[in-house]
Each structure stands twice: as C-alpha cells, then as structure tokens.
C-alpha cells in the first residue's frame, strides 16, 4: 500500500540520531539523551506513534517551559522491605519510569516481588515500554500512572477522572503478553493521531457538545468528554487507580495535578514479580502456551481477522518499520527537525 502524500519514512537510526541531537541541545547528558531518544524511537518503531515521534515535540516544549528538569535524578524517600517510595523530582518521565522499573526488579530479586511508588514525576509516554523491559528479564510487570482530569465519571459531563493508563506484562517464550491501555476507550494520544491522519475512530470514543456519542476525534478532543472503557466499570477503575497511586506514593492525585498550569508532577506505581521464585516455575511456560493455544482457536466474527493476544502484533510492526522506515507525518517531522 502506498503511503499518503503527507507521510514520509524515516529510518530508526536517523530518528534516534535526531532525537539525541535535540535532547543534548536541551540539557540532557549523553547517557540520558541516548536512553530517552531510544525510548521515543522504539515506541515509534513498534507502531505507538502517539507516544513516540508524535509526542516528542511536546516533550521538548515541556523541558523549555521548565516542567521537566533534565538534570534531576530520583531520590529515595522511604524503604519498607519490598516496597519503596521515591521522588522523581520532575525528571524526564521515561527515564524516571525506566529507573523505577529496574529498581522494582532489583527488589524482586531480593524479595520475590518489588514495588516502587514514584511521586512527582512526568509523563512516562508509552507504559508498555516498561512492561516489555521487565518481561524481557523474566518478570511479570504491573504498573500504572495517574494523569490530569481528562475523563468524566460515568453519567457526568465534566472531567474529574484521569484516563490513568494501566500495564500488565507477562514473559512468554522470546516474546511477551503485554496489555497497555488507558481507562478511556481511546487515549488522547491515539485520538490526536487519528485527527492528524484525518480519520474517524473505528468506534464511538466520546461525546460531542450535544452529549451525543461520536467517532470524530477532533470533537472529543475539544469537549474532553471521553468514553470510559466498560462505561461505569472503567470510570470506577480509574478512580481506584488514582487513589492507590496517590496513597502509595504520597504524591499528587488527579484533582491536584489538574490545578496546575500543565500536566506534571504525576504519581506512578511499578510492580515486578520474578517468576523464578515461584514453586511452579518449571511449568509456567507450558501453562501459558496452553492458554494462548486455546485462546487463538477463537472463531473470528467476520471470518477474516485472526484473533491475537495483547502485544502479539508488535514484532511484526517492528520488522516492517525496520525494513521500510518509520511512517511519520511530514508536518510532525518538520516541526521536530526545526527544534
């Protein structure tokens, strides 16, 4: 299929190199710029453009505006066995999240399970990044973040909840089962991507100004009336995740973040469980394989689409983008290269 006229293809190396150049110019050390550029590039390479290349300009703008502190490092606030509370000191969100994931795994090695509660941090971009990172090292990962208020409670009109992304990751052979999802049916990044591509959403994702469900992403972005997953269940889950994030970190809750001039100072949770510590570890791979084999026998409703488990398609997308280049909106790329 031919790419639309407004799409260009950028190699992974070129994209990472450009990100690195810009991040160094804006105060990140070589080591930090290398890691951060790698995260943004990998997100894009694996098809999560909304939290990769499409979000990079905003990330740099937040550094310029002082919301992200390039030199900041996480500091330990409290330690209680397998649970630790850290302050992110408004450092780069992806780097803080990578540190917290690694620290949770260190605790997991010691205790079987590790929990790092991170306050005063920034947007982690793609939560699945940290799930894949942990699963690759033999850990089950569970993590979530709160956000500013961008979703109404069920039955309400005004936004009081965050869409609070939640991640589950499970090692599976040389791959992983990774479920990464916001509490709104579509994340704001995904809706922005649909709007950028001038496409309608596949399913209604929120409400227009008249309170009617719509597939127009631009309208939903304006009203900020997103549709919670599972209706009242998604709204309830969002509330519980925010409560847990706030009390476990001692950091800000969604309503407190919303009072700020922009979305920063988030609260995030990182849990890592090492599978090798389990009595049934030798049989875990076979157990997962049986579950996935049965799941994959699901009969397609339209007789065409193959039923995939969460994260299964990532390696295929990665391979295609490595071969053909990462598709990028030319306006987005020009905006980045002008930084």
DAZI-V861150 format. One record per run of one state. SS is the DSSP state (@ for helix, = for strand, . for the rest). FROM is the first residue (numbers start at 1). TO is the last residue. If there is no record, write none. Layout:
BEGIN
SS,FROM,TO
SS,FROM,TO
END
This chain:
BEGIN
.,1,6
=,7,10
.,11,11
@,12,25
.,26,29
@,30,45
.,46,48
@,49,51
.,52,52
@,53,64
.,65,74
=,75,80
.,81,82
=,83,87
.,88,92
@,93,111
.,112,112
=,113,121
.,122,127
@,128,135
.,136,138
=,139,145
.,146,150
=,151,152
.,153,158
=,159,161
.,162,165
=,166,172
.,173,174
=,175,181
.,182,183
=,184,184
.,185,187
@,188,196
.,197,205
=,206,207
.,208,212
=,213,214
.,215,216
@,217,223
.,224,225
=,226,226
.,227,227
=,228,228
.,229,231
@,232,249
.,250,253
@,254,258
.,259,265
=,266,274
@,275,277
.,278,280
@,281,296
.,297,313
@,314,324
.,325,325
=,326,329
@,330,337
.,338,339
END
